[in-house]
Amino acid sequence: MKFGKRLKQQIEETLPGWGDKFLSYKDLKKLVKLISSCAPPMMSGSLEYGKAEAEFVYLLNNEIDKFNAFFMEQEEDFIIRHKELQQRIGRVIDTWGPNGSQPSETDYKEELAKIRKDIVDFHGEMVLLINYSNINYTGLAKILKKYDKRTGGLLRSPYIQKVLQQPFFTTDLISKLVKECESTIDSVFPPPCDEERTLVLGSANIGVAGEGIFRNTVAALLTMQEIRKGSSTYGRFSLPPLNLPETDVIQSNSLQINSPIAIP
């Protein structure tokens, strides 16, 4: 699948309010085509070439500012939500847990079930933000490659070095929060029995066929795997390959994303 189509699909499958925060790839592509089709061809170093490249870089800088503003806003929100979830878990354990002030197995299980759902949704949103970073970086690298190829310019290498220093590209903190969520689920919530696992997988499948955070997260994971895998065009500006775990949920739902089935 060409990157433009993949980006369009990702925008359609992302969370409400995220769609206009992605790279304006189509507009940048049109500008590259316009610059490269000028007659007579602009010579590198000429005044006309300098003006055209300055306009292109101006648009790229605006895109990066957009990425950074959105990414940092989401990152700050995730930090706050992560702390709130940890505090909720502590209050439930201290109040209704076996050694709590008001021990109640029913209330304890009910409240932890609510928190578990919120953590899973939270985890999914963070995966979507990592995907947001990945796909926008990939789009920038591709449009810069297209620019250099069509205009004879040498913009990609120095500009990518700038991109690598941007907040939207730095996903270490979000990746850490993702791992902490996974550790919390493993330590606080016991693994489901076979019967419960079947119910979970069944509800997950329904979520993928319809709408919801689970469908978006699985789609994001598959997109990250696709854009980061090695290929004939893989080079030093490409992101490293991503190997997804061979889980039943990911594998079964990836088929449904590619071939949706109707739910009666």
N, C-alpha and C positions, 0 to 999 in steps of 0.2 A: 504494500500500500504506500502511495506517495505521501510525503510528509504533510502536504496541504490538506489532503483528505483525512489523514490521521488526526491532525490538529482540529479540524472541523468536527470530527466525531467526538473527540475528547471534550470540546467546548459544549457540545450538545448533552454530554453525559455527566458534566460536572455539577456542583451544587449551585442552587439559585444565588445569583449575585456575583458569581465568579466568571461568567462568560466573557465579559468585556475586559477582564484583567489579563487575558492571554495576549501573546504576540500578535500584532496586526500584520501577519505574514503576507496576506494577499496584497495589501497596500504597498508593502516594501518590495514585493515581487514586481508589481506594476512599475514602481519607480526605477528599479534596476533595468527592466525592459526598456523603459523610456530613455534612460541614460545611454544604454548600449545601442539604441537604434538611431541616435542623432546622426545627421548627415551634414557636413562630412564628419567622420569619426573624430572624437575629441582625443587629442594627444595627451598622454600622461605628462603632467607638469605645466600644461597650458592653463590660462585663466579660466576658460570654460570648464575644463576638467575639474579644476580646483573648486569652483562654485558648485558643480554637480555633486562632488564628493562631500562637500561641506553640508549640503542639504540632506544627503543620505545619512551622514553621521549625526546630524541634528535629530532626525527622526529616530535613529537607533538610541540616542541618549534619552529621548522622551520615553521610549519603550522601557528602558532600564529603570528610569525614575518610577514608572508605573509599577513595574515588577517589585521594586524595593519597597515602595510605600505599602502595597498590598501584603507582601510577604511579612514585613515587620509588624504590621497591624495584626495579622493572624498569629504570628509567633508570640506576641505579647498576650493575646487572648488565650492561647494554648497554655502558656505558663500559669496564668491565673486559674484556668479551669483545672489544670492538673493538681494544683495545690488544694482547690476546693474538693475535688474527688477524694484526695487523700484524707482530708479533714472529715468528710462524710463517712468514710470507712471507719475512721477512729471513733466517731460519735456512735455509730451503730454498734461497734464492738463493746465500747464502754457502757452503753445503755442496755442493749438486749442480748449481748453475748453471754456465754456460760458464766463468766466472772463479772458481768456487768452490774450496774446498779438496779436494773429491773429485768432480770433474765427472762427471756421469752423466745423459745425456739421458733414459733410461728412468725413473730414480728422480725426476728433476726434474719430468717430466711427470706421473708418478703422484701425487706429493705435492701439486703445484699443483692437480691435478684434485680432490683431497680438500678442499683449502682453498677452492677455488671453490664447491664444493657447500655448505660450511659458511657461506661468505659469503652465498650466495643465501638459505639458510635464515635466517640472521641478519637480512638485509635484510627478509625477509618478516615476521619477528617484530616488527621496528620499525614496519613499515607497519601491522601489527595494533594496536600500541600507539597510534599516531596516530589510527587509527580509533576505538579505545577512548575517547580524549579527545573526539573529534568527536561520537560518538553519545551519550555521557553529557551533554555540554554541551547538545546538541539536546534531549535528554529533559528536562533541567532547565528549559530555556526553554519547552518545550511545557507542562509541568505547571504552571509559574508562570502562564502565559497562561491556562490552564484555571481555575486558582484565582481569578485576578482577575476573569475573565468570570463565573464562577458565584457568587462571594461579593461582588462589588463592591469588592474590595480593590484596593490599589495597591502590591502587593508585588514585582511582577516587575522593574521598572526598578531599584530600589535593590539588590535581591538579585543581579541579573545583574552589576552593577558589582562586587560582592564575588566572584562566580564568576570574573570575568575576571582576578583577581589570584591565583588558586589555582595551585599547582604542576601539577596535572593538566591545566590548560588551556594551560600554557606548553610548547609542543612544539618550540621553536626548536632546542634541543640535539639532540633525536632526529632532526629534519629534517636537521640538519647531518650527523649520523652516517649517515643514509640516503644523502645525496649523496656522502659520502666513500666509502661502500661501492661506489656506482655508479662513482665515479672510479677506485677500485682495480681493479674488474673491467675497466674500459676500458684502464687503463694496464699492468696486469700480465698479464692474460689476453687473448690474441689473439682477434679475432672468428672464429667458426666458419665453415668453408666451407659451401657449399650442402648437401652431403651431411650434415655434422654438424648443421647447422641443422634439417634435416628430422627427424633423430633426437631433437634437443632438443625441438622442438615436439611430436613424437609422444609423448615421455615426459611432457611437460607436460600434454597432453590426458588421458592416462591418470591422472595425478595429480589432475586436477580431477574426473574422473568418480568417482574413489574418494575416499580421504581423504588428508590431508597438508597440509604448510605451504603448498604452492602453491595448492591449492584455497581455503584460508582467506584467503590474501593477495589473490587475485583477487576473492573475495567481499567482502573489506573495502574494496578500491578501488572496487568498484561501489556499495557502500553509501555510502561517502564522497561519491561523485559524485551519488548520488540525494538524500541529505539536504542537500547544499550547492548544488543547482541552484536557480535562480530559479523561483518559482511565484506563485500568487495570494496565498499566505500569507507570501511572502518579505518580511522587514522588517528593522529595524535590529538585532534580536536574532538574526538568522540568520547562519550562517557564510557566507563568500563562496563563489561557485560554484567547483567543482573540475573542470578539464578534463583528462581522461585522454588520454594519447597513443594514437593509433589504431594500436596494434601488433597483429600477427597473434595473438600469444599472448593478449592481453586480449580481443580481439574474439571469437576462436573459442571461448575458454573461457567467456566470459560467456554464450554460448548454451547451453553444456553445464551451467552452474550452474542456469539457469532450466529447462532440459529435460534432465535427466540421462539418459545412455544406459548400458546395461549393458555391462560388459566381460566377454567370455567367459572 
